[in-house]
C-alpha cells in the first residue's frame, strides 16, 4: 500500500538531530527525516503458520488464505523521530545517531 506524501509546515520543521543546526544550513534543499521502531517476532504465530504450510504441502498462498492471518511481528517500542542534514549524513556519524536513538 502506498503512503500518502504530506507536506511539512514551517512550525513542524526541526533542527538536525546531530549538529543541532537548521537542516538547510549548508544550502541543500534536501534533508532526511526518519523514525525507528523496535520490533519482535511472534514465534508462536510463525510456528503455527509454518505448520499449516507443511500440512498443505508447502503451499504458502493456500496457507495464507486458510490461516488466521495473525501478526507475525509486533512493534515493541517506537523511538523518537530524527532529522538529519546532508552534511551530517555525508560525514557518516552513525555512532552519534545510534546514541540519539538510545542504542549505545
C-alpha positions, 0 to 999 in steps of 0.5 A: 500500500502506498503512503500518502506524501504530506507536506511539512509546515514551517512550525513542524520543521526541526533542527538536525538531530546531530549538529543541532543546526537548521537542516538547510544550513549548508544550502541543500534543499534536501534533508532526511527525516526518519523514525525507528521502531523496535520490533519482535517476532511472534514465534508462536504465530510463525510456528503455527503458520509454518505448520499449516504450510507443511500440512498443505504441502508447502503451499504458502498462498493456500496457507495464507488464505486458510490461516488466521492471518495473525501478526507475525511481528509486533512493534515493541517500542517506537523511538523518537523521530530524527532529522538529519542534514546532508552534511551530517549524513555525508560525514557518516556519524552513525555512532552519534545517531545510534546514541540519539536513538538510545542504542549505545 
